[in-house]
Structures are given as C-alpha cells and as structure tokens.
C-alpha cells in the first residue's frame, strides 16, 4: 500500500513537472544519426534489430522516400540546419559549416533553425555530433584546448563527454581500449565487438548526458530543444559484443546490386577510400577487386551491430521522456545524415549520387497532429525539415528557403495532394534529381557517359543506366534537374 502511494506521488510529480513548462509550444528532441541507411525494421528490414526506432515509428510518421542533399556529413548537416540547397562547390565540403557559419558575426538571419528556436524562447542543448565538429573547431590531429565553437549562436549549452578518449575526434573513431583510428595511425580493423557495456563506447556516454539533461530540462519554464548526435553506425563499425551477438551472420544477405551498373563510367563511383583507410581490414575491396561474399557479410554484420547499439541508446531517451511526462508535448525527430553503400555497386561508403548514398531515414513524431500518417510515400528532402519544425513549433520562418513544410503530409486529414515530388542531390561534379519513378543524374565532366537514368519501377537497385534508350524522357527530366542547379555547374565546366 505504501509503495503504491509513493508510486502515485512520483507520477503526479512528473506530470506537474511537465506541466510546469510553457505548454504554448512543444519541446523538440532531435536525434542525428551518422551514416544511417534506411536499414531498419520500420523500413522493411526483417533481420536488423531496431525495436526502439520501430517503436518511435509506430507513434509517428515514417518518410519512406527521404533524401539528403549531399552524401557527406558536414555538407548534409549544413543543408538541413539552414534549409538550403548548395550554392557553391564549397557547400559540398565537410567544412561547409566552418566556412559559412563559424566565426561570423551574429546577424538578423539565424545561423541554423536551432538558433531561430533559441531566439523564439527555446532553451537549446546540443550533445555530440549535431553539426560536423564535435567539441569545437580543430583538425583531427590538433589540440582541442580552447577550440572555438562551430555554431556560436545556436546553443545555450553544448556538451560532450569524450571519456577516456579525451577529445571529440578520438572519441569519434573510438575503440574500446581507449585508442582511436587516429592514435593507432589507422593500424586498426574497420570493425570491433568490444567486451564492454554501453558506456564502453562514446555514444553510451552521450546517451547518459542526454538523460541527465532531460531531467534538468523537465524543470524549466520555457520549451526546450535537445539535439543529440550519435556517431554509430559511422566507421569504424564498433559496438559492444552483446549487439554483435544479436545476429547470425549466415542470415545476413549481401547486396542486390553487386556489380557496377551497366552503361556507367567508373568516375560515377569510387574505390572506397574511407573504408580502406583502416589498414588491418581483412580485405581492401576496390572497383576492379570486389569484396568476397564472406567479408561482405562480416562487414554488414558489424554495421548491423552498430545500428542496434545506437537503437538501444535512442530507446533510453524515449523512455526518459515518458517517465518525465514529456512525451505528450515533445516533437521527436530521427534523421540520418545520408545513406551508405554496403558493397552496393562494389562501393563501401557514401560520396556517390546513387540511391543508397542519398536515401536516409526520417521519422517525426508530432503530438499536436492527432492522427499522423504512418507511412509517408511522397518524396521529401532534408531541407524540408526546417520549415516543418517552424510550423510545428509555431515559430515564423526567418527567410524563404527551397524547403517546404511537410506538416500536411504527416496528417491523415490534411494530406497534401499538391506536393511536388522531387529531391535534388549534389556531389562528384554532378547533380541528381529523384522523381517518383526515376532517378536522373547529370555530370559535368569529361568522362562519358555524363547522363544516367534509372527506372525505379523496373530497376529499384539502379543496376542499368537507360539514358541512351529514352532520349525524350532525358530531355524532359533535364529541365527538372536544371531547376535545382543553383549555379554550381554549367555545361561549360
């Protein structure tokens, strides 16, 4: 009886704590995940173990065809944070935020959507890799002491616990013994199953920090924005052994696109330099020497384990929101910064304009929308997230962007039938546009062919370029592509 009474009091305290916040605007928990393919239960993968992300998906909207603008970390994050398409070659670099935001004076134009929320009454907290740099601006092998912030005006608090790895970059490439790819001078494997608990790798420490912050934020009067950036499944594919042990390698399939696509120049692909940077890898696959099936399965196994590890950390955050009575007034966004080719077209990495590199997960739970559309099939882009959040948070867009609010797509009652379905991607001297049936790509280079066309109805894995067979369609789609050419390229390049 006494226990029941204590439990009831705790529940009431949590409810009153949540009600103590201003209910005029929702809180936001934004989860940034590095190198996450839409390889999740909610996206139809029956082997991978992602129960917590799947639980979030069951309560929100799953965007089945979401595309990033640039298939590399820093540039993709610049696009989502500003809601803009790349305007120059420099916007395609991992240094985009450093070049165009960091160190600049504060102006009327907010540096990010987080800055705009902060200006409109939100208390903002960042943990881990939200932008590109983790704990200040410094190079991989430089000192982190006195490093200036990458986003000087977006955060009320910007936190990171590097643990035994001591700084952000060593934590980013961490191994369980406290070493990193950097300290080991790349003499490491691209995977590890460490005999440690969740806190034995940095993402566990980030989750712990986030739980502490939720406890603190629940007692504040103003709404909060909590952004947390998890490293995994970025290389190295390291995770505690218990997540590795979830899988039977024999049950893991390899890619449905194991060969270089027909009618494609090798310049559209690459020799997986990021993956092969790990000198002790069992194999070093390149385009003319693909990985063996045995090694391909092992690497996928490691990737899956890293995803399951991240999923477990996400589950802790969702459970904490509910325990504090915050889940009914907190928007939760899960976003992958780009895809990753796990041997698809003989590539191990991102940095291409193919579907696997540009397509990533996007899940949004918005409590204010009482009947959310479970599966959103329309094509959307990362730049659409900024205006969507502003509408959900009842904050004015500070400037016009190419992005569009997806709120109507998320509502069963107000589904947007006029939504224009195209998503642009930029990299490797090329531009691509994804429309409902096709992917059309145009390169500005000497190597031929420079035009690629894939029919996703008949060839969902992009195994054959049919541009030469469909000249009229190429002409039509070229006009759509040019609408997204923001000045990066011209036919004279």
Secondary structure, 3 states (H helix, E strand, C coil): CHHHHHHHHHHHHHHHHHHCCCCCCCEEEEEEECCCCCCCHHHCCCCCCCHHHHHHHHHCEEEEEEECCCCCHHHHHHHHHHCCCCCCHHHHCCCHHHHHCCCCCCCCCCCCHHHHHHHCCCEEEEEECCCCCCCCCCCCCCCCCCCCCCCCCCCCEEECCCHHHCCHHHHHCECCCCCECCCCCCCCCCEEEECCCHHHCHHHHHHHHHHHHHHHHCCCCCCEEEEEEECCCCCCEEEEHHHHCCCCHHHCCCCCCCCCCECCCHHHCCCCHHHHCCCCCCCCCECCECCCHHHHHHHHHHHHHHHHHHHHHHHHHHHHHHHCCCHHHEEEEEEECCCCEECHHHCEECCCCCHHHHECCEEEECCCCCCECCEEEEEEECCHHHHHHHHHCCCCCCCCCCCCCCHHHHECCCCCCCCCCCEEEEECCEEEEECCCEEEEEECCCCCCCEEEEECCCCCCCCECCHHHCHHHHHHHHHHHHHCCCCCCCCCC
